[in-house]
Amino acid sequence: MSDFKQRALDYHAYPTPGKIGLQITTVAETSEDLSLAYSPGVAEPCRAIAANSDDVYKYTAKGNTVAVISNGSAVLGLGNLGPLASKPVMEGKALLFKKFANIDSFDIEVKHKTTEEFINTVASIADTFGGINLEDIKAPDCFIIEKALQERCKIPIFHDDQHGTAIVTSAAMMNALEIQGKDIEHAVIVCLGAGAAAIACMELLIQCGAKREKIYMLDTKGVVHTRRSDLNEYKMLFANNTDKRTLDDAIAEADVFVGVSGPNLLSKEQLLTMAPNPIVFACSNPDPEIKPELAHSVRDDLIMATGRSDYPNQVNNVLCFPFIFRGALDVRARKINNEMKLAAVHAIRTLAKAEVPQSVLIASGESSLSFGKSYIIPRPMDPRLCYNVAKAVAEAAVDSGVAQIPMPKCYL
């Protein structure tokens, strides 16, 4: 057993199994405390909430809780491991919510026979929480599930594998295009992968200004084009009217490569055919579509990003999801809409241009960081992300009419 594997197992086993727990937030030391916490005192907030349902935010923890829910059908890059095997990932997500945005989170793993069963289960418990983060659900089920829950629930429903990935990718991409002197409206984009993350990334890039007709998406059968008869409704949105059929065809003279597929699928020969000043986001994790060392050895005009923390420009969802929920919860948003996603994109990309404080350099193990080819996106340990992104998201929720309360004083 490798040293890292053993350390990972020990981390999850000791000193207490798992990564999350509960803590009491009020006093419970005397008999009077217990009479207030439970019977008979607890009857009073029950009566208040029955009379006015909004009082649930005043007397319970609902407003600061998010459920992380999965069926384990697409766990990381490991595939369909099932609900129980997804629990370490969901606990990890809950840890990140608490660590980065002080949001209490509960992981819930659902066993079901049909997509409708999963939807009904989650919809039935949704009112317990302030928001729901869907996680590690295979495509196309994830699209169906998220849409149905958004229609049935009155709280934010957010599939992080789709939208968190898209937000962080778009923020980094906008900065990379700026540095490389490229206009997003004219950029030719190749997307290797056609699952949930790929489709969400391309849709949000279109919201940022990319042209659908300049996007070439590839699945395991090659380029997604209009003459294919095997495409689901989600891939059909990216069916390009083109004669290109392979990655070799699509990558030639392309400005941008986005990989959300698998390891070592982009060759140095293919990279050499890209346009001057190319942008390569090789986000397959842990092994990217092309190793940064190899990519930089053949192109010195390149901007490179991966999903790994041991290379510059890590595309990491933790830059987004805790803070988009923080902003949404703080104004009791009914949903997370496109305006809020775009606000998060611009808040993240703007922060990358600001001077990096010493505390972030120390936490990142860096002597210096400044906006440029090796620093197109903030580091995950940057504490400014919470305030900047959450505030932008909350403002967008208020401005777009999905907030149920005004901006809190902490943002004013």
Backbone torsions as a table, in degrees:
resi	resn	phi	psi	omega
1	MET	NA	132.0	-178.2
2	SER	-67.4	156.7	180.0
3	ASP	-61.3	-42.2	-178.4
4	PHE	-66.1	-42.4	179.1
5	LYS	-58.8	-43.6	-179.4
6	GLN	-67.2	-41.1	178.5
7	ARG	-62.8	-38.5	178.3
8	ALA	-64.6	-43.1	178.5
9	LEU	-65.9	-42.0	178.8
10	ASP	-64.6	-38.4	179.1
11	TYR	-57.3	-40.5	-178.1
12	HIS	-81.7	-18.5	-176.3
13	ALA	-95.5	-28.4	-172.3
14	TYR	-126.7	151.5	-1.9
15	PRO	-77.9	-14.5	176.8
16	THR	-133.3	136.2	-179.9
17	PRO	-55.1	135.5	178.8
18	GLY	93.1	-175.7	-173.8
19	LYS	-125.3	-5.1	-177.2
20	ILE	-134.4	163.4	177.5
21	GLY	-160.4	-172.7	179.6
22	LEU	-113.0	153.1	171.2
23	GLN	-135.7	148.3	177.9
24	ILE	-79.9	136.4	-175.1
25	THR	-105.1	1.7	179.4
26	THR	-138.8	175.5	-177.0
27	VAL	-76.6	142.6	178.3
28	ALA	-149.9	56.4	-172.6
29	GLU	-108.2	-24.4	-174.1
30	THR	-122.0	170.5	176.3
31	SER	-61.9	-37.3	178.4
32	GLU	-65.5	-39.9	176.6
33	ASP	-57.1	-45.4	-177.6
34	LEU	-67.7	-33.3	178.5
35	SER	-69.2	-27.3	175.5
36	LEU	-80.8	-39.0	-177.0
37	ALA	-70.4	-36.7	-178.4
38	TYR	-126.9	-127.3	-174.9
39	SER	-85.0	133.9	6.4
40	PRO	-95.5	-9.6	-170.2
41	GLY	-61.4	-33.3	-176.5
42	VAL	-62.3	-18.8	179.3
43	ALA	-62.8	-29.6	-175.2
44	GLU	-66.5	-50.6	175.8
45	PRO	-65.1	-29.3	176.4
46	CYS	-61.0	-46.3	179.0
47	ARG	-63.7	-40.4	-179.3
48	ALA	-63.5	-41.9	-178.9
49	ILE	-70.2	-36.7	176.8
50	ALA	-62.1	-35.2	179.2
51	ALA	-78.7	-31.5	-178.3
52	ASN	-146.9	102.7	-172.5
53	SER	-60.2	-26.4	178.7
54	ASP	-64.8	-20.2	178.7
55	ASP	-67.0	-10.7	175.7
56	VAL	-60.4	-30.4	177.6
57	TYR	-74.4	-23.8	-178.6
58	LYS	-83.3	-34.4	-170.5
59	TYR	-112.9	-2.0	178.3
60	THR	-134.4	175.8	-177.6
61	ALA	-87.1	5.6	-176.0
62	LYS	-49.0	-42.6	-172.9
63	GLY	-68.8	-10.9	179.4
64	ASN	-126.4	31.0	179.5
65	THR	-125.6	141.2	175.9
66	VAL	-129.0	135.1	173.4
67	ALA	-93.4	131.6	174.0
68	VAL	-102.0	112.6	-168.6
69	ILE	-122.9	134.2	-179.9
70	SER	-145.2	159.2	168.4
71	ASN	-110.0	2.8	176.5
72	GLY	70.7	21.5	-175.8
73	SER	-84.7	-10.4	177.5
74	ALA	-151.8	70.6	-173.8
75	VAL	-81.3	114.2	-177.3
76	LEU	47.6	-131.1	174.1
77	GLY	-102.5	18.4	-172.8
78	LEU	-93.5	-13.1	176.6
79	GLY	95.3	-156.5	-175.2
80	ASN	-83.5	89.1	-179.2
81	LEU	-93.4	-11.4	-178.5
82	GLY	91.0	166.7	-174.1
83	PRO	-59.2	-48.6	-175.4
84	LEU	-61.9	-41.5	-178.9
85	ALA	-71.1	-14.8	176.8
86	SER	-83.6	-11.9	-173.4
87	LYS	-59.5	-40.7	177.0
88	PRO	-58.7	-36.1	178.5
89	VAL	-68.8	-42.6	-178.4
90	MET	-67.6	-38.2	173.9
91	GLU	-62.7	-37.6	177.4
92	GLY	-62.8	-40.3	177.1
93	LYS	-63.1	-41.6	178.1
94	ALA	-62.7	-39.6	176.1
95	LEU	-58.5	-43.8	-178.0
96	LEU	-67.3	-38.1	175.9
97	PHE	-58.2	-44.4	-177.7
98	LYS	-72.2	-44.5	-176.4
99	LYS	-63.4	-45.1	-170.6
100	PHE	-96.0	-24.5	-176.2
101	ALA	-134.3	8.8	-179.9
102	ASN	52.2	39.8	176.3
103	ILE	-103.7	129.1	176.1
104	ASP	-76.2	136.4	-173.5
105	SER	-138.5	143.3	178.7
106	PHE	-122.6	131.6	177.5
107	ASP	-90.8	136.5	-179.4
108	ILE	-132.8	123.4	179.9
109	GLU	-110.4	123.8	-171.4
110	VAL	-109.1	126.5	172.3
111	LYS	-99.3	128.8	-175.7
112	HIS	-151.6	163.1	178.6
113	LYS	-98.8	-31.4	-178.2
114	THR	-132.1	159.9	175.4
115	THR	-59.0	-38.5	-179.8
116	GLU	-63.4	-37.7	175.9
117	GLU	-61.1	-43.3	178.7
118	PHE	-61.8	-46.7	-179.4
119	ILE	-59.7	-46.3	-178.7
120	ASN	-63.7	-39.7	179.2
121	THR	-62.1	-49.8	-177.4
122	VAL	-67.6	-42.4	179.5
123	ALA	-61.6	-33.3	-177.7
124	SER	-70.8	-26.2	-178.2
125	ILE	-107.0	-0.7	-170.5
126	ALA	-60.4	-35.4	-175.2
127	ASP	-66.6	-13.4	176.4
128	THR	-64.9	-27.6	-168.2
129	PHE	-114.5	163.5	174.1
130	GLY	-82.7	-22.9	179.4
131	GLY	-164.6	163.9	179.6
132	ILE	-129.9	125.9	174.9
133	ASN	-103.6	109.0	175.7
134	LEU	-80.4	144.4	-171.5
135	GLU	-149.0	141.2	169.5
136	ASP	53.4	51.5	176.2
137	ILE	-116.4	130.1	-173.7
138	LYS	-66.9	154.1	171.9
139	ALA	-88.0	148.6	1.4
140	PRO	-86.9	3.7	-177.9
141	ASP	-56.1	-37.5	-176.9
142	CYS	-60.4	-35.7	179.3
143	PHE	-66.8	-44.7	-178.6
144	ILE	-64.5	-45.6	-178.1
145	ILE	-63.6	-49.0	-177.6
146	GLU	-62.0	-45.2	-178.4
147	LYS	-61.9	-44.5	-179.0
148	ALA	-64.6	-41.7	-179.5
149	LEU	-69.5	-35.9	176.7
150	GLN	-62.9	-34.6	179.4
151	GLU	-74.8	-30.9	-173.4
152	ARG	-95.8	-20.9	-173.8
153	CYS	-107.9	153.7	-178.2
154	LYS	-104.1	16.8	178.4
155	ILE	-125.4	163.4	-180.0
156	PRO	-62.8	129.4	174.0
157	ILE	-116.5	123.1	-169.7
158	PHE	-139.1	118.2	175.7
159	HIS	-91.6	103.0	-171.5
160	ASP	-64.4	-35.3	179.4
161	ASP	-58.7	-31.4	174.6
162	GLN	-82.6	-68.6	-163.6
163	HIS	-82.0	-34.6	175.4
164	GLY	-62.5	-46.2	177.1
165	THR	-59.9	-42.9	-177.9
166	ALA	-64.9	-41.4	-177.8
167	ILE	-64.4	-48.9	-178.3
168	VAL	-67.4	-41.6	177.6
169	THR	-60.3	-44.7	-178.5
170	SER	-65.5	-40.6	178.3
171	ALA	-61.2	-47.7	179.7
172	ALA	-65.6	-39.5	-178.0
173	MET	-66.1	-42.1	179.1
174	MET	-60.6	-40.7	178.1
175	ASN	-69.4	-40.5	179.1
176	ALA	-63.0	-42.6	178.3
177	LEU	-62.0	-40.9	178.9
178	GLU	-62.0	-46.5	-179.1
179	ILE	-63.6	-38.6	-178.1
180	GLN	-81.9	-1.2	177.9
181	GLY	71.1	30.8	-178.5
182	LYS	-110.9	146.5	178.3
183	ASP	-96.6	126.8	-177.1
184	ILE	-60.5	-30.1	-178.8
185	GLU	-67.4	-24.1	-177.5
186	HIS	-108.2	-3.6	-176.0
187	ALA	-71.6	133.3	172.5
188	VAL	-90.4	122.8	-172.4
189	ILE	-117.2	129.4	174.0
190	VAL	-109.3	125.7	179.2
191	CYS	-116.2	110.9	178.7
192	LEU	-92.7	106.5	-172.0
193	GLY	127.1	142.1	-176.9
194	ALA	-139.5	30.2	177.3
195	GLY	-91.3	-160.5	-175.1
196	ALA	-59.6	-48.1	-177.7
197	ALA	-64.7	-43.9	-178.4
198	ALA	-61.3	-48.0	-177.5
199	ILE	-64.6	-43.5	179.0
200	ALA	-64.4	-40.4	179.1
201	CYS	-61.1	-46.5	-177.9
202	MET	-68.1	-38.3	178.5
203	GLU	-63.3	-40.9	-179.2
204	LEU	-72.6	-34.7	175.1
205	LEU	-62.5	-34.9	175.0
206	ILE	-64.6	-40.2	175.4
207	GLN	-60.4	-30.5	-180.0
208	CYS	-83.2	-6.7	176.1
209	GLY	126.9	-8.6	179.0
210	ALA	-66.2	154.1	-179.9
211	LYS	-98.9	128.3	-177.2
212	ARG	-57.0	-38.2	-177.0
213	GLU	-71.9	-11.9	178.0
214	LYS	-99.5	9.0	178.3
215	ILE	-104.2	126.6	175.8
216	TYR	-113.3	109.2	-179.9
217	MET	-98.9	139.9	179.2
218	LEU	-125.4	137.1	169.6
219	ASP	-111.3	-163.6	-176.2
220	THR	-66.9	-15.3	-179.4
221	LYS	-101.9	4.6	178.1
222	GLY	110.6	-158.8	-176.8
223	VAL	-62.1	136.0	174.0
224	VAL	-80.3	108.9	-175.4
225	HIS	-131.8	168.0	-170.4
226	THR	-70.0	-16.1	-178.1
227	ARG	-96.7	7.2	174.0
228	ARG	-84.7	142.3	-178.0
229	SER	-109.1	8.5	-174.8
230	ASP	-112.1	20.6	-173.5
231	LEU	-96.2	136.8	171.8
232	ASN	-78.0	174.7	-173.7
233	GLU	-63.7	-25.3	-177.4
234	TYR	-79.9	-40.6	175.0
235	LYS	-68.6	-32.4	-178.4
236	MET	-58.1	-28.7	178.3
237	LEU	-61.5	-20.9	-177.7
238	PHE	-116.9	18.5	177.2
239	ALA	-72.7	110.8	-175.9
240	ASN	-91.2	137.6	176.7
241	ASN	-81.1	86.2	-171.4
242	THR	-146.4	159.4	173.5
243	ASP	-92.8	-3.9	178.3
244	LYS	-68.1	137.0	-176.5
245	ARG	-127.8	-24.2	-174.8
246	THR	-123.5	170.0	175.4
247	LEU	-63.5	-36.6	175.6
248	ASP	-55.9	-43.8	-179.5
249	ASP	-66.1	-46.5	-171.9
250	ALA	-72.8	-35.6	-171.7
251	ILE	-76.3	-22.1	-177.2
252	ALA	-61.9	121.2	179.6
253	GLU	66.6	14.0	175.2
254	ALA	-72.7	148.3	178.0
255	ASP	-86.6	-32.5	-170.3
256	VAL	-135.0	137.5	169.7
257	PHE	-120.7	126.5	173.8
258	VAL	-119.3	118.6	179.9
259	GLY	-108.7	119.4	172.0
260	VAL	-132.8	61.2	-168.5
261	SER	-134.6	-87.7	-176.1
262	GLY	-160.0	174.9	-173.3
263	PRO	-73.6	143.7	168.4
264	ASN	57.8	40.5	179.9
265	LEU	-99.9	-10.3	175.1
266	LEU	-110.1	120.0	-177.2
267	SER	-90.0	162.2	177.3
268	LYS	-65.2	-30.8	177.9
269	GLU	-65.7	-40.3	177.5
270	GLN	-67.9	-40.4	178.1
271	LEU	-60.2	-38.1	-179.8
272	LEU	-63.1	-23.8	-178.5
273	THR	-85.6	-6.1	-179.6
274	MET	-69.5	163.5	-179.5
275	ALA	-64.5	164.2	174.9
276	PRO	-56.7	148.9	180.0
277	ASN	53.9	57.4	-176.7
278	PRO	-77.5	161.8	176.8
279	ILE	-122.7	125.0	-178.8
280	VAL	-124.5	114.7	172.3
281	PHE	-106.2	98.4	-179.3
282	ALA	-100.4	89.2	-165.4
283	CYS	-102.1	6.1	171.5
284	SER	-60.1	134.9	-173.1
285	ASN	-130.4	132.6	11.0
286	PRO	-87.8	-11.4	-176.8
287	ASP	-107.1	115.8	-175.5
288	PRO	-72.0	168.0	179.3
289	GLU	-62.7	-29.1	171.0
290	ILE	-147.8	136.2	-178.5
291	LYS	-69.1	136.8	-179.3
292	PRO	-54.8	-39.2	-179.9
293	GLU	-59.7	-42.8	179.7
294	LEU	-68.2	-43.9	-178.9
295	ALA	-61.3	-46.4	-178.4
296	HIS	-70.0	-22.8	179.8
297	SER	-71.9	-20.6	-178.1
298	VAL	-112.6	-14.5	177.9
299	ARG	-136.4	115.6	177.3
300	ASP	-93.8	1.3	178.3
301	ASP	-105.7	21.8	-169.2
302	LEU	-95.2	145.4	160.1
303	ILE	-111.0	128.1	-173.6
304	MET	-123.1	136.7	172.7
305	ALA	-134.9	151.6	177.2
306	THR	-138.0	-178.4	174.1
307	GLY	-94.6	6.8	-173.4
308	ARG	-99.3	147.2	-178.6
309	SER	-82.2	-12.7	-177.2
310	ASP	-94.0	10.2	172.7
311	TYR	-127.4	156.5	174.7
312	PRO	-61.5	158.0	172.6
313	ASN	62.1	56.7	177.4
314	GLN	-79.2	123.9	174.2
315	VAL	-86.2	100.5	-169.8
316	ASN	-127.7	123.8	-177.4
317	ASN	-61.3	-20.1	-178.7
318	VAL	-66.6	-14.8	173.4
319	LEU	-70.1	-10.2	-171.4
320	CYS	-127.0	-60.6	-162.3
321	PHE	-61.5	-37.0	179.1
322	PRO	-64.3	-34.1	-171.6
323	PHE	-85.5	-31.5	175.8
324	ILE	-68.4	-35.7	174.6
325	PHE	-71.3	-37.6	178.0
326	ARG	-57.1	-48.0	179.0
327	GLY	-65.1	-40.8	-179.7
328	ALA	-65.5	-43.6	179.8
329	LEU	-66.0	-37.0	-174.8
330	ASP	-66.8	-20.9	176.1
331	VAL	-118.2	12.8	180.0
332	ARG	50.8	50.6	179.7
333	ALA	-63.7	141.2	178.6
334	ARG	-77.7	-20.9	-178.5
335	LYS	-158.2	170.1	170.3
336	ILE	-109.9	107.8	-173.1
337	ASN	-101.7	-179.3	-177.7
338	ASN	-62.0	-36.4	179.6
339	GLU	-61.5	-39.3	179.6
340	MET	-70.4	-38.3	177.6
341	LYS	-64.1	-45.1	179.9
342	LEU	-66.0	-35.1	176.4
343	ALA	-62.1	-40.0	177.4
344	ALA	-64.9	-41.7	177.5
345	VAL	-55.1	-50.9	-174.5
346	HIS	-71.7	-32.4	177.0
347	ALA	-66.8	-41.7	-179.7
348	ILE	-67.6	-45.3	-176.6
349	ARG	-69.0	-32.8	178.7
350	THR	-68.0	-38.8	-179.1
351	LEU	-63.5	-30.4	179.5
352	ALA	-64.9	-19.9	-178.2
353	LYS	-92.2	-8.5	-178.8
354	ALA	-83.2	158.9	176.9
355	GLU	-62.7	136.7	-176.3
356	VAL	-89.9	122.6	-179.0
357	PRO	-70.0	158.4	-177.0
358	GLN	-59.1	-36.1	-178.2
359	SER	-61.8	-36.0	179.0
360	VAL	-72.0	-39.3	177.8
361	LEU	-60.3	-43.8	-179.9
362	ILE	-64.2	-46.3	-179.0
363	ALA	-64.5	-29.6	-178.1
364	SER	-91.0	-7.3	-178.5
365	GLY	70.4	32.4	-176.8
366	GLU	-117.6	149.2	174.9
367	SER	-87.0	-28.1	177.3
368	SER	-159.3	151.9	174.9
369	LEU	-144.6	130.3	175.3
370	SER	-146.9	151.1	-175.7
371	PHE	-53.5	124.5	-178.5
372	GLY	171.3	-166.8	-172.5
373	LYS	-59.4	-30.1	-178.9
374	SER	-100.9	5.7	178.5
375	TYR	-149.8	81.4	-177.9
376	ILE	-103.6	-4.0	-175.7
377	ILE	-152.4	146.2	-178.0
378	PRO	-61.8	159.2	175.2
379	ARG	-81.6	148.1	-177.0
380	PRO	-57.5	-29.7	-176.8
381	MET	-84.7	10.4	179.8
382	ASP	-76.7	110.5	-175.2
383	PRO	-68.0	-14.8	-179.4
384	ARG	-72.1	-17.7	-178.8
385	LEU	-59.0	-43.2	-174.9
386	CYS	-57.9	-53.4	-177.9
387	TYR	-66.5	-48.5	-173.7
388	ASN	-64.8	-47.3	-177.2
389	VAL	-73.1	-45.4	-179.0
390	ALA	-60.9	-42.1	178.9
391	LYS	-62.8	-44.7	179.9
392	ALA	-62.1	-40.8	179.6
393	VAL	-67.0	-44.3	179.3
394	ALA	-62.3	-43.6	178.2
395	GLU	-60.9	-42.2	179.8
396	ALA	-65.3	-36.8	177.4
397	ALA	-64.3	-43.6	178.0
398	VAL	-63.8	-49.0	-176.3
399	ASP	-65.1	-31.2	-178.4
400	SER	-91.7	-0.1	172.1
401	GLY	85.3	13.6	179.7
402	VAL	-101.8	-4.2	177.0
403	ALA	-80.0	146.7	179.9
404	GLN	-106.0	-9.0	175.0
405	ILE	-138.2	159.7	-179.7
406	PRO	-67.9	169.3	175.1
407	MET	-57.3	131.5	178.0
408	PRO	-69.8	158.0	-175.8
409	LYS	-60.8	-27.3	-176.5
410	CYS	-65.1	-17.9	178.8
411	TYR	-99.7	-8.5	-173.7
412	LEU	-90.7	NA	NA
